Amino acid sequence: MANPADLRYTRDHEWARLEGDLVRVGITDFAQEALGDVVFVELPPVGTVVDAEGTLGEIESTKSVSELYAPVAGEVVEVNEELTAAPERLNADPYGAGWICVLKPSDSGQLEALLDAAAYEELTADDAS
């Protein structure tokens, strides 16, 4: 699956999409593939304030448990409650129905420090080899 060009990416394999003054967050296709079948997602409570690279929650798969990190600093204003009953959405549609939360960033300029699609593809090509 190609990495959408309209997203920004972290080195920890989260993606961020600017939507007006909010940032939607999820994990990349590369991350969901590395995790294997996702069986549980710990979502952050709405109202949680996080620093950039701060922990947002956990993703548990048949292979491991991984931390979910915030791509930018901000406040959680929405979570994808559907992941509670259907965590496999992360595997099926990581850039769509598998989104995790929405942040109100304290500094949307932090998005510019994240990787663009080309840089992320280079990173993951290195990780895959």
C-alpha positions as a Markdown table, in Angstrom:
| # | Residue | x | y | z |
|---|---|---|---|---|
| 1 | Met | 0.0 | 0.0 | 0.0 |
| 2 | Ala | 1.4 | 3.4 | -1.0 |
| 3 | Asn | 1.8 | 6.0 | 1.7 |
| 4 | Pro | -0.7 | 8.9 | 1.0 |
| 5 | Ala | 1.1 | 12.1 | 0.0 |
| 6 | Asp | -1.2 | 14.3 | 2.0 |
| 7 | Leu | 0.0 | 12.9 | 5.3 |
| 8 | Arg | 3.0 | 13.5 | 7.5 |
| 9 | Tyr | 4.9 | 10.6 | 9.2 |
| 10 | Thr | 6.9 | 10.0 | 12.3 |
| 11 | Arg | 9.9 | 7.7 | 12.6 |
| 12 | Asp | 7.8 | 5.7 | 15.0 |
| 13 | His | 5.3 | 4.9 | 12.2 |
| 14 | Glu | 2.4 | 7.1 | 13.1 |
| 15 | Trp | 0.7 | 9.3 | 10.5 |
| 16 | Ala | -0.8 | 12.8 | 10.9 |
| 17 | Arg | -3.4 | 14.5 | 8.6 |
| 18 | Leu | -4.1 | 18.2 | 9.1 |
| 19 | Glu | -7.9 | 18.7 | 8.9 |
| 20 | Gly | -8.6 | 22.4 | 9.4 |
| 21 | Asp | -7.1 | 23.3 | 12.8 |
| 22 | Leu | -7.1 | 19.6 | 14.0 |
| 23 | Val | -4.8 | 16.7 | 13.3 |
| 24 | Arg | -6.1 | 13.1 | 12.8 |
| 25 | Val | -3.6 | 10.4 | 13.9 |
| 26 | Gly | -3.2 | 6.8 | 13.0 |
| 27 | Ile | -0.5 | 4.1 | 12.4 |
| 28 | Thr | 1.0 | 3.5 | 9.0 |
| 29 | Asp | 0.5 | 0.5 | 6.8 |
| 30 | Phe | 4.1 | -0.5 | 7.5 |
| 31 | Ala | 3.4 | -0.4 | 11.2 |
| 32 | Gln | 0.2 | -2.5 | 11.0 |
| 33 | Glu | 2.0 | -5.1 | 8.8 |
| 34 | Ala | 4.9 | -5.3 | 11.3 |
| 35 | Leu | 2.5 | -5.7 | 14.2 |
| 36 | Gly | 0.4 | -8.5 | 12.6 |
| 37 | Asp | -3.2 | -9.0 | 13.6 |
| 38 | Val | -4.3 | -6.2 | 16.0 |
| 39 | Val | -6.4 | -7.6 | 18.8 |
| 40 | Phe | -6.7 | -4.6 | 21.2 |
| 41 | Val | -6.2 | -0.8 | 21.1 |
| 42 | Glu | -5.9 | 1.3 | 24.2 |
| 43 | Leu | -7.3 | 4.7 | 23.2 |
| 44 | Pro | -6.3 | 7.9 | 25.0 |
| 45 | Pro | -9.2 | 9.6 | 27.0 |
| 46 | Val | -10.6 | 12.7 | 25.4 |
| 47 | Gly | -9.1 | 15.7 | 27.1 |
| 48 | Thr | -5.6 | 14.1 | 27.5 |
| 49 | Val | -2.9 | 16.6 | 26.8 |
| 50 | Val | 0.3 | 15.1 | 25.3 |
| 51 | Asp | 3.7 | 16.4 | 24.2 |
| 52 | Ala | 5.1 | 15.6 | 20.8 |
| 53 | Glu | 6.3 | 12.0 | 20.9 |
| 54 | Gly | 4.4 | 11.5 | 24.2 |
| 55 | Thr | 2.5 | 8.2 | 24.7 |
| 56 | Leu | -1.1 | 8.2 | 23.4 |
| 57 | Gly | -1.9 | 4.6 | 24.1 |
| 58 | Glu | -1.0 | 1.0 | 23.2 |
| 59 | Ile | -1.7 | -1.4 | 20.4 |
| 60 | Glu | -1.7 | -5.1 | 21.1 |
| 61 | Ser | -1.3 | -7.6 | 18.4 |
| 62 | Thr | -0.8 | -11.4 | 18.1 |
| 63 | Lys | 3.0 | -10.6 | 17.9 |
| 64 | Ser | 3.6 | -7.8 | 20.5 |
| 65 | Val | 2.5 | -4.7 | 22.3 |
| 66 | Ser | 3.5 | -1.4 | 21.0 |
| 67 | Glu | 3.2 | 2.2 | 22.3 |
| 68 | Leu | 1.4 | 4.7 | 20.2 |
| 69 | Tyr | 3.1 | 8.1 | 20.2 |
| 70 | Ala | 1.7 | 11.6 | 19.4 |
| 71 | Pro | 3.1 | 13.1 | 16.2 |
| 72 | Val | 2.5 | 16.6 | 17.6 |
| 73 | Ala | 1.8 | 18.2 | 21.0 |
| 74 | Gly | -1.8 | 18.9 | 21.8 |
| 75 | Glu | -5.1 | 17.8 | 23.3 |
| 76 | Val | -7.1 | 14.7 | 22.4 |
| 77 | Val | -10.5 | 16.0 | 21.2 |
| 78 | Glu | -11.9 | 12.8 | 19.6 |
| 79 | Val | -11.1 | 9.0 | 19.6 |
| 80 | Asn | -12.1 | 6.3 | 17.2 |
| 81 | Glu | -14.4 | 4.3 | 19.6 |
| 82 | Glu | -15.1 | 1.8 | 16.8 |
| 83 | Leu | -11.6 | 0.4 | 17.4 |
| 84 | Thr | -12.7 | -0.9 | 20.8 |
| 85 | Ala | -15.0 | -3.4 | 19.3 |
| 86 | Ala | -13.2 | -3.8 | 16.0 |
| 87 | Pro | -9.4 | -3.3 | 16.5 |
| 88 | Glu | -8.8 | -5.2 | 13.2 |
| 89 | Arg | -9.8 | -2.0 | 11.4 |
| 90 | Leu | -6.2 | -0.9 | 12.0 |
| 91 | Asn | -5.1 | -3.8 | 9.8 |
| 92 | Ala | -7.8 | -3.5 | 7.2 |
| 93 | Asp | -7.7 | 0.3 | 6.6 |
| 94 | Pro | -4.9 | 2.1 | 8.5 |
| 95 | Tyr | -5.3 | 5.4 | 6.6 |
| 96 | Gly | -9.1 | 5.4 | 6.7 |
| 97 | Ala | -11.4 | 3.7 | 9.1 |
| 98 | Gly | -8.4 | 2.6 | 11.3 |
| 99 | Trp | -7.6 | 6.2 | 12.5 |
| 100 | Ile | -7.0 | 6.4 | 16.2 |
| 101 | Cys | -7.6 | 9.9 | 17.5 |
| 102 | Val | -7.9 | 13.6 | 16.7 |
| 103 | Leu | -5.6 | 16.2 | 18.4 |
| 104 | Lys | -6.0 | 19.9 | 18.7 |
| 105 | Pro | -2.4 | 20.8 | 18.2 |
| 106 | Ser | -0.7 | 23.3 | 20.5 |
| 107 | Asp | 1.6 | 24.2 | 17.6 |
| 108 | Ser | 0.5 | 23.0 | 14.1 |
| 109 | Gly | 3.9 | 24.0 | 12.8 |
| 110 | Gln | 5.2 | 20.8 | 14.4 |
| 111 | Leu | 3.7 | 19.0 | 11.4 |
| 112 | Glu | 6.4 | 20.5 | 9.2 |
| 113 | Ala | 9.1 | 18.7 | 11.2 |
| 114 | Leu | 7.6 | 15.3 | 10.4 |
| 115 | Leu | 8.5 | 13.2 | 7.3 |
| 116 | Asp | 6.7 | 13.6 | 4.0 |
| 117 | Ala | 5.7 | 10.5 | 2.1 |
| 118 | Ala | 8.9 | 10.3 | 0.1 |
| 119 | Ala | 11.1 | 10.5 | 3.2 |
| 120 | Tyr | 8.9 | 8.0 | 5.1 |
| 121 | Glu | 9.2 | 5.6 | 2.2 |
| 122 | Glu | 13.0 | 5.9 | 2.3 |
| 123 | Leu | 12.9 | 5.3 | 6.0 |
| 124 | Thr | 10.8 | 2.1 | 5.7 |
| 125 | Ala | 12.8 | 0.8 | 2.8 |
| 126 | Asp | 15.8 | 1.0 | 5.1 |
| 127 | Asp | 13.9 | -0.8 | 7.9 |
| 128 | Ala | 12.6 | -3.5 | 5.6 |
| 129 | Ser | 16.1 | -4.5 | 4.4 |
